Amino acid sequence: MNFSPMLVLAALLILAAVSACGCTSQETVVSDEEKAQVLAYADPIADNLLLGFNEGNYTMYSRDFGEEMKQALDEAAFEQNRESVTSRIGLYESRRDPVVTEVDEYIAVTYIAGFEREDGVTVRFVFLKGDDAHRLYGLWFNSPMLRG
């Protein structure tokens, strides 16, 4: 979630352009067996990150970031973006319905989350396949109230 609005806009524009030309690989849902394996590490990471988010604790929040994420999402960006999210939808309360997908060399886990003032927030965690340390390579919060 710790992306600046300009960075998010740039990423969305790039994604839209690539998608429009048909240059991206198809995202597919993984098997139930693989889903269970992924959730065994993704669920605790999600719990820790979202608790760190609620507490305003950057060290906890960023514990599982890959190096690129730590560089892109520093503590100042965390504080700014946390304020933006909490002022719109409040603090995190719960998550449910994980969907695990893969595309190219990445595995994504997407949860539906409840926040104090909005339910149905999409929270997406992206991991690199084959990374035994299970570092985060991407993190997005998405909802109508966050886009508005």
VOPA-390886 format. One line per field, with one value per residue: x, y, z of N, C-alpha, C in turn; residue in three letters. Coordinates in Angstrom, 3 decimals, always signed. Atoms other than C-alpha are relative to their C-alpha. Last residue first. Layout:
# residues N
nx: (X ...) $
ny: (Y ...) $
nz: (Z ...) $
cax: (X ...) $
cay: (Y ...) $
caz: (Z ...) $
cx: (X ...) $
cy: (Y ...) $
cz: (Z ...) $
r: (ALA ...) $
# end
This chain:
# residues 148
nx: (+0.813 -0.155 -1.406 -0.291 +0.624 +1.428 +0.859 +1.303 +0.993 +1.062 +1.061 -0.450 +1.031 -0.003 +1.369 +0.145 +0.251 -0.677 -1.320 -0.074 -0.755 -1.239 -0.663 -1.397 -0.730 -1.391 -0.897 -1.261 -0.214 -0.224 +0.282 +1.031 +1.014 -0.577 +0.907 -0.222 +1.041 +1.000 +0.926 +1.070 +0.743 +1.179 +0.581 -0.777 -1.445 -0.250 -1.380 -0.194 -1.422 -0.134 -1.224 +0.084 +0.666 -0.195 +0.048 +0.706 +0.280 -0.977 -0.243 +0.722 +1.104 +0.940 +0.803 +0.912 +0.967 +0.921 +0.836 +1.034 +0.875 +0.778 +0.934 +1.099 +0.744 +0.852 -0.699 +0.999 +1.101 -0.507 -0.520 +1.139 +0.594 -0.836 -1.227 -0.239 -0.122 -0.850 -0.937 +0.649 +0.848 -0.893 -0.634 -1.325 -0.910 -0.762 +0.903 +0.735 -0.943 -0.121 +1.205 -0.011 -1.040 +0.368 +1.114 -0.575 -0.734 +0.905 +0.601 -0.926 -0.749 +0.654 -0.244 -1.426 -0.254 +0.617 -0.949 -1.200 +0.299 +0.711 -0.822 +0.185 +0.817 -0.001 +1.293 +0.379 -0.159 -1.363 +0.032 -0.688 +0.685 +1.191 -0.471 -0.595 +1.066 +0.769 -0.859 -0.082 +1.275 +0.087 -0.948 +0.528 +1.136 -0.552 -0.606 +1.049 +0.467 -0.397 -0.859 +0.819) $
ny: (-1.220 -0.589 -0.373 -1.166 -1.228 -0.050 -0.576 -0.129 -0.975 -0.127 -0.929 -0.753 -0.690 -1.460 -0.512 -0.979 +0.717 -0.755 +0.543 +1.469 +0.568 +0.682 +0.663 +0.228 +0.954 -0.121 +1.011 -0.560 +0.339 +1.430 +0.615 -0.721 -0.602 -1.110 -0.939 -0.456 -1.005 +0.148 -1.119 +0.377 -1.057 +0.562 -0.526 +0.482 +0.022 -0.541 -0.125 +0.068 +0.086 +0.593 -0.161 +0.408 +1.262 +0.383 +1.436 +0.826 +1.364 +1.056 +0.433 +1.241 +0.337 -1.127 +0.005 +1.147 -0.105 -1.083 +0.521 +0.837 -0.810 -0.891 +0.785 +0.345 -1.240 -0.326 -0.317 -0.313 -0.770 -1.242 -0.838 -0.568 -1.012 -1.209 +0.211 -0.633 +1.006 +1.140 +0.268 -0.075 +1.177 +1.160 +0.258 +0.532 -1.030 -0.578 -0.535 -1.122 -1.116 -0.434 -0.757 -1.268 -0.866 -0.359 -0.953 -1.247 -0.655 -0.428 -1.308 -1.096 +0.348 -0.634 -1.439 -0.238 +0.303 -1.073 -1.117 +0.423 -0.040 +1.170 +1.188 +0.456 +1.186 +0.317 +0.209 +1.392 +0.609 +0.452 +1.455 +0.575 -0.349 +0.849 +1.350 -0.008 -0.149 +1.247 +1.003 -0.366 +0.335 +1.459 +0.439 -0.404 +0.878 +1.315 -0.069 -0.041 -1.366 -0.598 -1.146 -1.190) $
nz: (+0.106 +1.334 +0.172 -0.827 +0.511 -0.326 +1.026 -0.639 +0.431 -0.984 +0.350 +1.170 +0.772 -0.090 +0.136 -1.087 -1.245 -1.055 -0.286 -0.054 +1.105 -0.347 +1.114 -0.341 +0.846 -0.435 +0.548 +0.486 +1.398 +0.155 +1.300 +0.741 -0.862 -0.744 -0.633 -1.368 -0.180 -1.054 -0.097 -0.917 -0.668 -0.662 -1.226 -1.146 +0.227 +1.330 +0.460 +1.441 +0.325 +1.330 +0.781 +1.404 +0.333 +1.405 +0.307 -0.983 +0.439 -0.253 -1.370 -0.298 +0.901 +0.015 -1.230 -0.073 +1.094 -0.334 -1.083 +0.599 +0.850 -0.863 -0.802 +0.919 +0.263 -1.143 -1.240 -1.019 +0.575 +0.589 -1.085 -0.731 +0.866 +0.012 +0.742 +1.296 +1.053 -0.362 +1.098 +1.306 +0.111 -0.103 +1.293 -0.286 +0.481 -1.107 -1.016 +0.591 +0.047 -1.386 -0.303 +0.716 -0.549 -1.369 +0.067 +0.498 -1.097 -1.071 +0.283 -0.292 -1.213 -1.150 +0.038 -0.241 -1.412 -0.794 +0.013 -0.722 -1.435 -0.513 -0.246 -1.369 -0.210 -1.416 -0.645 -0.142 -1.312 -0.248 -0.118 +1.153 +1.244 +0.142 +0.306 +1.337 +0.992 +0.030 +0.653 +1.419 +0.635 +0.103 +1.030 +1.300 +0.286 +0.301 +1.339 +1.031 +0.185 +1.258 -0.178 +0.000) $
cax: (-12.367 -9.880 -9.485 -13.256 -13.905 -11.373 -7.788 -4.830 -1.750 +1.484 +4.281 +7.590 +7.069 +9.755 +8.966 +12.487 +12.299 +11.985 +11.068 +8.172 +8.421 +5.696 +2.847 +0.372 -3.007 -5.504 -8.936 -11.226 -14.669 -15.778 -15.386 -15.459 -13.596 -11.761 -12.793 -10.564 -11.061 -7.767 -5.592 -2.532 -0.231 +2.495 +5.063 +7.442 +5.017 +1.548 +0.232 -2.939 -4.007 -7.462 -7.997 -11.632 -11.285 -9.640 -10.418 -10.304 -7.909 -8.069 -10.134 -11.447 -10.631 -8.477 -6.888 -5.794 -4.292 -2.629 -1.103 +0.113 +2.006 +3.429 +4.507 +6.074 +8.154 +9.133 +10.433 +8.436 +10.573 +13.809 +12.167 +10.111 +13.212 +14.983 +12.129 +9.634 +8.853 +9.497 +8.011 +4.886 +6.665 +9.436 +6.944 +4.795 +1.743 -0.172 -2.811 -0.228 +1.991 -1.027 -1.674 +1.914 +2.003 -1.311 -0.431 +2.927 +1.240 -1.308 +1.269 +3.466 +0.942 -1.245 +1.246 +1.276 -2.530 -2.905 -0.452 -2.649 -5.858 -4.372 -3.346 -5.654 -4.276 -2.986 -2.430 +0.865 +1.080 +1.759 -1.847 -1.342 -4.033 -2.579 +0.814 -0.743 -3.029 -0.163 +2.021 -0.799 -1.503 +2.160 +2.384 -0.779 +0.495 +3.835 +2.078 -0.202 +2.819 +2.956 +2.903 +0.000) $
cay: (+8.142 +5.328 +4.465 +4.579 +2.299 -0.266 -1.352 -2.082 -3.296 -5.049 -6.302 -8.134 -9.551 -11.943 -15.642 -16.568 -19.716 -17.559 -20.162 -18.175 -14.471 -13.190 -10.726 -9.708 -8.261 -6.577 -5.992 -3.957 -5.572 -3.898 -0.194 +2.103 +0.057 -2.109 -5.510 -7.371 -9.507 -11.290 -11.664 -13.892 -13.504 -15.864 -14.509 -15.972 -15.758 -15.280 -17.167 -17.006 -17.618 -16.427 -15.771 -15.527 -13.624 -10.738 -8.853 -5.522 -3.104 +0.492 +3.287 +3.577 +7.109 +8.628 +5.215 +4.904 +8.392 +8.257 +4.894 +6.357 +9.188 +7.036 +4.287 +6.801 +8.206 +4.697 +3.630 +1.912 +1.877 +0.822 -1.704 -3.057 -3.551 -5.346 -7.815 -6.913 -9.423 -7.200 -4.090 -3.769 -4.872 -2.307 +0.290 +0.100 +2.324 -0.097 -0.867 -1.253 -3.424 -5.636 -5.742 -6.742 -9.428 -11.022 -10.899 -12.571 -15.221 -15.908 -15.946 -18.744 -21.575 -19.793 -20.742 -24.444 -24.571 -22.851 -25.326 -28.238 -26.485 -25.917 -22.407 -19.798 -18.430 -15.039 -15.053 -13.666 -10.052 -8.690 -8.424 -4.882 -3.539 -5.381 -3.726 -0.274 -0.868 -2.203 +0.781 +3.189 +1.383 +1.494 +5.213 +5.938 +3.922 +5.727 +9.101 +8.289 +7.280 +3.585 +2.288 +0.000) $
caz: (-4.836 -5.483 -1.803 -1.256 -4.236 -3.012 -3.614 -1.318 -3.165 -2.173 -4.406 -4.152 -0.683 +0.521 +0.878 +2.116 -0.063 -3.170 -5.809 -7.192 -6.347 -4.025 -4.515 -1.800 -2.783 -0.460 -2.013 +0.226 +0.469 +3.689 +4.257 +7.293 +9.913 +7.398 +6.106 +3.721 +0.628 +0.128 -2.956 -2.882 -5.863 -7.070 -9.523 -12.115 -15.059 -13.643 -10.666 -8.646 -5.064 -4.015 -0.324 +0.793 +4.053 +5.861 +9.049 +10.907 +9.175 +10.387 +8.905 +5.350 +4.204 +6.962 +7.561 +3.945 +3.554 +6.964 +6.112 +2.816 +4.485 +7.283 +4.886 +2.490 +5.365 +6.497 +3.096 +0.399 -2.753 -1.066 +1.233 -1.679 -3.821 -0.972 -0.507 +2.173 +4.931 +7.952 +6.311 +8.475 +11.658 +11.256 +10.020 +13.162 +12.664 +14.898 +12.271 +9.498 +11.692 +12.355 +8.609 +7.882 +10.564 +9.575 +5.863 +6.518 +8.684 +5.889 +3.071 +4.458 +4.852 +2.274 -0.451 +0.428 +0.720 -2.659 -4.204 -3.133 -4.201 -7.666 -8.716 -10.265 -13.523 -14.656 -18.405 -19.624 -20.625 -24.108 -25.273 -26.521 -24.229 -21.258 -21.740 -21.952 -18.986 -16.860 -17.774 -16.936 -13.673 -12.674 -13.461 -11.481 -8.513 -8.619 -8.847 -5.889 -3.785 -3.010 +0.542 +0.000) $
cx: (+0.627 -0.690 +0.248 +1.462 +0.347 -0.587 -1.457 -0.881 -1.233 -0.943 -1.088 -1.057 +0.641 -1.103 -0.075 -1.398 -0.131 -0.348 +0.787 +1.437 +0.040 +0.673 +1.368 +0.645 +1.474 +0.766 +1.419 +0.868 +1.237 +0.218 +0.328 -0.274 -1.137 -1.136 +0.795 -1.087 +0.081 -1.074 -1.077 -0.860 -1.070 -0.682 -1.215 -0.560 +0.711 +1.510 +0.015 +1.484 +0.130 +1.480 -0.075 +1.290 +0.208 -0.629 +0.304 +0.069 -0.702 -0.498 +1.064 +0.239 -0.804 -1.207 -0.987 -0.890 -1.037 -1.088 -1.034 -0.913 -1.159 -0.994 -0.904 -1.060 -1.187 -0.813 -0.984 +0.669 -0.982 -1.135 +0.512 +0.492 -1.167 -0.604 +0.774 +1.294 +0.206 +0.245 +0.881 +0.935 -0.602 -0.787 +0.900 +0.663 +1.451 +0.896 +0.750 -0.877 -0.639 +0.958 -0.050 -1.207 -0.025 +0.995 -0.402 -1.076 +0.644 +0.757 -0.895 -0.643 +1.039 +0.712 -0.608 +0.308 +1.463 +0.290 -0.534 +1.013 +1.225 -0.238 -0.873 +0.791 -0.070 -0.937 +0.191 -1.326 -0.416 +0.182 +1.348 +0.060 +0.682 -0.702 -1.181 +0.447 +0.566 -1.091 -0.753 +0.855 +0.016 -1.285 -0.073 +0.913 -0.576 -1.114 +0.574 +0.577 -1.061 -0.505 +0.460 +0.844) $
cy: (+1.234 +1.359 +0.647 +0.438 +1.238 +1.279 -0.069 +0.673 -0.080 +1.099 -0.030 +0.989 +0.810 +0.579 +1.510 +0.626 +0.927 -0.644 +0.769 -0.419 -1.515 -0.505 -0.514 -0.781 -0.012 -1.114 +0.290 -1.149 +0.638 -0.261 -1.482 -0.562 +0.656 +0.671 +1.040 +0.954 +0.394 +1.073 -0.330 +1.242 -0.602 +1.162 -0.793 +0.445 -0.519 +0.135 +0.599 +0.075 -0.221 +0.043 -0.732 +0.164 -0.318 -1.362 -0.233 -1.494 -0.766 -1.343 -1.079 -0.535 -1.211 -0.290 +1.163 +0.090 -1.122 +0.138 +1.043 -0.614 -0.829 +0.829 +0.908 -0.815 -0.259 +1.274 +0.449 +0.248 +0.489 +0.883 +1.334 +0.925 +0.692 +1.120 +1.312 -0.519 +0.599 -0.967 -1.227 -0.467 -0.090 -1.295 -1.230 -0.412 -0.383 +1.150 +0.748 +0.660 +1.246 +1.184 +0.445 +0.849 +1.381 +1.002 +0.459 +1.080 +1.323 +0.651 +0.496 +1.370 +1.075 -0.321 +0.683 +1.498 +0.265 -0.205 +1.178 +1.142 -0.377 +0.162 -1.141 -1.298 -0.348 -1.180 -0.335 -0.078 -1.466 -0.682 -0.605 -1.520 -0.618 +0.253 -0.937 -1.399 -0.059 +0.068 -1.316 -1.001 +0.325 -0.423 -1.513 -0.467 +0.319 -0.974 -1.352 +0.026 -0.004 +1.427 +0.638 +1.225) $
cz: (+0.565 -0.107 -1.352 -0.098 +0.831 -0.593 +0.464 -1.050 +0.880 -0.474 +1.056 -0.460 -1.125 -0.868 +0.228 -0.012 +1.205 +1.336 +1.052 +0.288 +0.159 -1.275 +0.451 -1.142 +0.382 -0.693 +0.487 -0.493 -0.597 -1.494 +0.046 -1.392 -0.787 +0.759 +0.760 +0.459 +1.478 -0.162 +1.024 +0.185 +0.898 +0.715 +0.473 +1.347 +1.246 -0.140 -1.394 -0.323 -1.501 -0.338 -1.342 -0.798 -1.479 -0.226 -1.471 -0.290 +1.120 -0.526 +0.092 +1.406 +0.455 -0.892 +0.031 +1.235 +0.070 -1.059 +0.398 +1.052 -0.550 -0.812 +0.829 +0.730 -0.923 -0.225 +1.086 +1.345 +1.060 -0.498 -0.542 +1.118 +0.695 -0.845 -0.026 -0.620 -1.400 -1.154 +0.224 -1.124 -1.404 -0.156 +0.038 -1.319 +0.223 -0.438 +1.106 +1.058 -0.589 +0.092 +1.463 +0.377 -0.654 +0.587 +1.395 -0.074 -0.428 +1.170 +1.129 -0.203 +0.327 +1.312 +1.226 +0.066 +0.359 +1.485 +0.815 +0.068 +0.837 +1.503 +0.518 +0.175 +1.483 +0.207 +1.472 +0.740 -0.036 +1.350 +0.326 +0.072 -1.214 -1.325 -0.215 -0.406 -1.413 -1.061 -0.132 -0.781 -1.483 -0.697 -0.207 -1.129 -1.372 -0.357 -0.414 -1.416 -1.093 -0.057 -1.294 +0.000) $
r: (GLY ARG LEU MET PRO SER ASN PHE TRP LEU GLY TYR LEU ARG HIS ALA ASP ASP GLY LYS LEU PHE VAL PHE ARG VAL THR VAL GLY ASP GLU ARG GLU PHE GLY ALA ILE TYR THR VAL ALA ILE TYR GLU ASP VAL GLU THR VAL VAL PRO ASP ARG ARG SER GLU TYR LEU GLY ILE ARG SER THR VAL SER GLU ARG ASN GLN GLU PHE ALA ALA GLU ASP LEU ALA GLN LYS MET GLU GLU GLY PHE ASP ARG SER TYR MET THR TYR ASN GLY GLU ASN PHE GLY LEU LEU LEU ASN ASP ALA ILE PRO ASP ALA TYR ALA LEU VAL GLN ALA LYS GLU GLU ASP SER VAL VAL THR GLU GLN SER THR CYS GLY CYS ALA SER VAL ALA ALA LEU ILE LEU LEU ALA ALA LEU VAL LEU MET PRO SER PHE ASN MET) $
# end
